[in-house]
Amino acid sequence: MPDLPHLLAFIAVGWLLNLTPGPDVLYIVANSLRSGVRAGIVGGLGILAGCFVHIFAAAIGVGTLLATSAAAFTVLKYVGAAYLLYLGVRMVLSRARRPTDLEEAAAAAPAERGLKDIFLGGFWTNVLNPKVALFFLAFVPQFIAPDADDKGLYFVLLGILFNLKSIPVIVGWAAFAGWMARRSAVQKGMHWLDRAAGVLFIGFGLKLAFTDAPAVRVGH
């Protein structure tokens, strides 16, 4: 494992990356605004579950395949882009709700979309994005000593640490969005926020669709 200074640097850089707005953050915030803090946290946990898939896949070589095979990267890229576009279009075309108080909205939201669906949505948003696999392949090995005996084990341990330390960030984003949702101005404009989030998801999907597989250096 890295020494303490390198480990602290790994955690600090990871937190900065977690705080950077992107499709994962948008998914957490959008669900918190629409369905409450719990829904946002559940969506974030789904994203974490997807990250675990990438971590273990990279450890056994699937991530390397995505980094070296243009065909594999392209297939997963287009599937992921299509899923992001589907989420975006669905949000853009969602119907406006009638004004209601917070209690009625909180009670109606889980019935509209169950927590299981929110979890799976976050999971597939992450799993179907090959850029996440390439991120772990490029980022994590920088904190593994060149003379480490079992680089695969260290890769998995650092990946798990990366996921666990992102939980406070997920809770923070969800709580912030939940607090925003209680503001009357936000409630009145919720439909337009859904549409704006949908446009951003469409943008993320198009960006992913037109992304070429970057050259990734695996290991040292």
FIZA-665591 format. One line per field, with one value per residue (C-alpha): residue in three letters; residue number from 1; y, z, x. Coordinates in Angstrom, 3 decimals. Last residue first. Example, Ala and Ser with C-alpha at 12.3 -4.5 7.8 and 13.67 -1.06 7.14 Angstrom:
<vomars>
r SER, ALA;
k 2, 1;
c2 -1.060, -4.500;
c3 7.140, 7.800;
c1 13.670, 12.300;
</vomars>
This chain:
<vomars>
r HIS, GLY, VAL, ARG, VAL, ALA, PRO, ALA, ASP, THR, PHE, ALA, LEU, LYS, LEU, GLY, PHE, GLY, ILE, PHE, LEU, VAL, GLY, ALA, ALA, ARG, ASP, LEU, TRP, HIS, MET, GLY, LYS, GLN, VAL, ALA, SER, ARG, ARG, ALA, MET, TRP, GLY, ALA, PHE, ALA, ALA, TRP, GLY, VAL, ILE, VAL, PRO, ILE, SER, LYS, LEU, ASN, PHE, LEU, ILE, GLY, LEU, LEU, VAL, PHE, TYR, LEU, GLY, LYS, ASP, ASP, ALA, ASP, PRO, ALA, ILE, PHE, GLN, PRO, VAL, PHE, ALA, LEU, PHE, PHE, LEU, ALA, VAL, LYS, PRO, ASN, LEU, VAL, ASN, THR, TRP, PHE, GLY, GLY, LEU, PHE, ILE, ASP, LYS, LEU, GLY, ARG, GLU, ALA, PRO, ALA, ALA, ALA, ALA, ALA, GLU, GLU, LEU, ASP, THR, PRO, ARG, ARG, ALA, ARG, SER, LEU, VAL, MET, ARG, VAL, GLY, LEU, TYR, LEU, LEU, TYR, ALA, ALA, GLY, VAL, TYR, LYS, LEU, VAL, THR, PHE, ALA, ALA, ALA, SER, THR, ALA, LEU, LEU, THR, GLY, VAL, GLY, ILE, ALA, ALA, ALA, PHE, ILE, HIS, VAL, PHE, CYS, GLY, ALA, LEU, ILE, GLY, LEU, GLY, GLY, VAL, ILE, GLY, ALA, ARG, VAL, GLY, SER, ARG, LEU, SER, ASN, ALA, VAL, ILE, TYR, LEU, VAL, ASP, PRO, GLY, PRO, THR, LEU, ASN, LEU, LEU, TRP, GLY, VAL, ALA, ILE, PHE, ALA, LEU, LEU, HIS, PRO, LEU, ASP, PRO, MET;
k 220, 219, 218, 217, 216, 215, 214, 213, 212, 211, 210, 209, 208, 207, 206, 205, 204, 203, 202, 201, 200, 199, 198, 197, 196, 195, 194, 193, 192, 191, 190, 189, 188, 187, 186, 185, 184, 183, 182, 181, 180, 179, 178, 177, 176, 175, 174, 173, 172, 171, 170, 169, 168, 167, 166, 165, 164, 163, 162, 161, 160, 159, 158, 157, 156, 155, 154, 153, 152, 151, 150, 149, 148, 147, 146, 145, 144, 143, 142, 141, 140, 139, 138, 137, 136, 135, 134, 133, 132, 131, 130, 129, 128, 127, 126, 125, 124, 123, 122, 121, 120, 119, 118, 117, 116, 115, 114, 113, 112, 111, 110, 109, 108, 107, 106, 105, 104, 103, 102, 101, 100, 99, 98, 97, 96, 95, 94, 93, 92, 91, 90, 89, 88, 87, 86, 85, 84, 83, 82, 81, 80, 79, 78, 77, 76, 75, 74, 73, 72, 71, 70, 69, 68, 67, 66, 65, 64, 63, 62, 61, 60, 59, 58, 57, 56, 55, 54, 53, 52, 51, 50, 49, 48, 47, 46, 45, 44, 43, 42, 41, 40, 39, 38, 37, 36, 35, 34, 33, 32, 31, 30, 29, 28, 27, 26, 25, 24, 23, 22, 21, 20, 19, 18, 17, 16, 15, 14, 13, 12, 11, 10, 9, 8, 7, 6, 5, 4, 3, 2, 1;
c2 1.205, -0.249, 0.278, 3.248, 4.369, 5.620, 7.201, 5.434, 8.027, 10.004, 10.880, 8.691, 9.805, 13.465, 12.682, 10.886, 13.645, 16.223, 14.139, 13.918, 17.698, 18.212, 15.910, 17.842, 21.031, 19.354, 18.075, 21.531, 22.967, 20.635, 21.495, 25.241, 25.677, 23.350, 25.259, 28.578, 27.056, 25.896, 22.371, 20.962, 22.906, 21.033, 17.721, 18.826, 19.652, 16.406, 14.334, 16.105, 15.642, 12.005, 11.248, 13.140, 11.236, 7.943, 8.855, 7.561, 4.079, 4.015, 5.204, 2.839, -0.065, 0.983, 1.252, -2.277, -3.649, -2.072, -3.223, -6.792, -6.566, -5.028, -8.001, -7.708, -3.921, -2.830, -0.144, 1.271, 1.660, 5.218, 5.939, 2.563, 4.012, 6.830, 5.406, 2.018, 3.495, 6.209, 3.719, 1.712, 4.885, 5.913, 2.637, 3.996, 1.161, 0.233, 3.791, 4.652, 1.003, 1.205, 4.634, 3.420, 0.198, 2.151, 4.434, 1.426, -0.251, 2.973, 2.934, 5.514, 7.145, 5.446, 6.744, 10.276, 10.469, 10.604, 13.176, 15.308, 15.160, 16.174, 18.982, 20.744, 20.501, 22.429, 20.237, 18.209, 18.990, 16.070, 14.404, 14.835, 16.327, 13.726, 10.792, 12.279, 12.552, 9.037, 7.547, 9.642, 8.332, 4.756, 5.281, 6.700, 3.658, 1.230, 3.296, 3.301, -0.388, -1.311, 1.230, 0.119, -3.520, -2.683, -0.362, -3.072, -1.893, 0.129, -1.925, -5.116, -3.596, -2.964, -6.605, -7.725, -9.336, -6.246, -3.988, -6.047, -5.898, -2.103, -1.637, -3.742, -1.910, 1.372, 0.122, -0.606, 2.918, 4.309, 2.309, 3.721, 7.204, 6.455, 5.216, 8.433, 10.557, 8.574, 8.990, 12.744, 13.270, 12.186, 14.870, 17.035, 14.052, 12.130, 15.016, 15.600, 11.987, 11.633, 14.970, 13.910, 10.709, 12.448, 15.032, 17.788, 17.532, 16.734, 13.090, 14.145, 16.488, 13.690, 11.336, 13.884, 14.165, 10.395, 9.606, 12.450, 11.033, 7.617, 9.159, 10.936, 7.761, 5.336, 3.624, 0.000;
c3 -14.405, -14.643, -17.576, -19.784, -21.386, -24.950, -25.221, -26.749, -28.850, -27.399, -29.767, -28.021, -24.587, -25.439, -26.892, -23.710, -21.456, -23.499, -23.310, -19.550, -19.435, -21.418, -19.006, -16.017, -17.568, -18.227, -14.668, -13.387, -15.562, -13.952, -10.492, -10.994, -8.438, -5.997, -6.425, -5.652, -2.588, -1.102, 0.219, -2.898, -2.077, 1.216, -0.612, -3.133, -0.331, 1.483, -1.690, -2.528, 1.040, 1.261, -1.981, -0.767, 2.533, 0.522, -1.673, 0.913, 0.506, -3.270, -3.401, -0.547, -2.542, -5.547, -3.366, -2.068, -5.573, -7.046, -4.064, -4.693, -8.393, -7.677, -5.590, -4.634, -4.906, -6.478, -8.694, -5.688, -6.310, -6.154, -9.890, -10.516, -9.276, -11.795, -15.290, -14.924, -12.654, -15.208, -18.065, -16.323, -15.707, -19.354, -20.342, -19.152, -19.091, -15.483, -14.217, -15.654, -15.119, -11.354, -10.990, -12.769, -10.771, -7.511, -8.757, -9.941, -6.547, -4.783, -6.557, -9.108, -9.033, -5.781, -4.120, -5.299, -4.176, -0.424, -0.701, -3.036, -0.718, 2.282, 0.382, -0.656, -4.083, -7.350, -10.243, -11.831, -15.215, -17.604, -18.330, -21.902, -20.912, -18.159, -20.473, -23.123, -20.660, -19.246, -22.758, -23.862, -20.901, -21.822, -25.480, -24.467, -22.299, -25.108, -27.536, -25.285, -24.447, -28.123, -28.906, -26.055, -27.065, -30.716, -29.922, -27.873, -25.750, -22.971, -22.935, -22.728, -19.909, -18.017, -18.491, -17.031, -13.716, -11.620, -14.131, -13.814, -10.018, -10.045, -12.836, -11.042, -7.791, -9.598, -10.607, -6.980, -6.163, -8.748, -7.165, -3.791, -5.287, -6.477, -2.987, -1.520, -3.901, -3.155, 0.583, 0.191, -1.455, -4.585, -7.233, -5.878, -4.431, -7.703, -9.750, -7.302, -7.311, -11.103, -11.651, -9.389, -11.401, -14.784, -13.921, -11.394, -9.709, -6.016, -6.467, -8.335, -5.518, -3.037, -4.983, -5.052, -1.259, -0.680, -2.972, -1.441, 2.016, 0.814, -0.745, 2.525, 4.578, 2.527, -0.415, 0.000;
c1 4.210, 0.704, -1.626, -0.856, -4.101, -4.426, -7.825, -10.832, -12.609, -15.493, -18.357, -20.943, -19.731, -20.244, -23.656, -24.682, -23.334, -25.281, -28.455, -27.946, -27.512, -30.736, -32.554, -31.227, -32.590, -35.932, -36.171, -35.212, -37.981, -40.482, -39.178, -39.670, -42.431, -40.688, -37.405, -39.094, -40.757, -37.447, -37.765, -36.103, -32.934, -32.590, -32.975, -30.356, -27.925, -28.683, -28.152, -24.879, -23.615, -24.703, -22.863, -19.788, -19.828, -19.974, -16.974, -14.503, -15.925, -15.541, -11.935, -11.079, -12.515, -10.442, -7.346, -7.912, -8.594, -5.447, -3.389, -4.527, -3.699, -0.286, 0.779, 4.454, 4.709, 8.026, 6.478, 4.581, 0.855, -0.520, -0.252, -1.928, -5.275, -5.721, -5.241, -6.920, -9.601, -10.366, -10.376, -13.094, -15.103, -14.655, -16.319, -19.708, -22.237, -21.441, -21.976, -25.389, -26.311, -25.814, -27.413, -30.541, -30.486, -30.574, -33.362, -35.371, -34.960, -35.931, -39.267, -40.312, -43.689, -44.700, -41.532, -42.367, -45.989, -45.344, -42.555, -44.655, -47.668, -45.538, -43.812, -47.017, -48.513, -48.446, -49.609, -46.879, -45.350, -45.122, -41.802, -40.553, -37.194, -36.738, -37.462, -35.195, -32.316, -32.661, -32.819, -29.832, -27.834, -28.806, -27.885, -24.500, -23.814, -24.702, -22.626, -19.568, -19.893, -19.736, -17.003, -14.722, -14.982, -14.253, -11.344, -9.673, -6.728, -8.350, -11.537, -9.455, -7.401, -10.627, -11.602, -8.267, -9.106, -8.351, -10.089, -13.255, -12.997, -12.771, -15.310, -17.929, -17.190, -17.853, -21.291, -22.096, -20.956, -23.393, -26.194, -25.162, -25.493, -29.009, -29.877, -28.453, -30.520, -33.666, -33.113, -32.690, -36.060, -37.914, -37.540, -34.756, -32.913, -33.289, -31.880, -29.018, -27.844, -28.094, -26.348, -23.490, -23.036, -23.438, -20.770, -20.132, -16.697, -17.131, -16.138, -12.963, -11.997, -12.662, -10.433, -7.613, -7.798, -8.015, -5.070, -3.048, -3.731, -2.529, 0.582, 1.429, 0.697, 2.796, 1.148, 0.000;
</vomars>
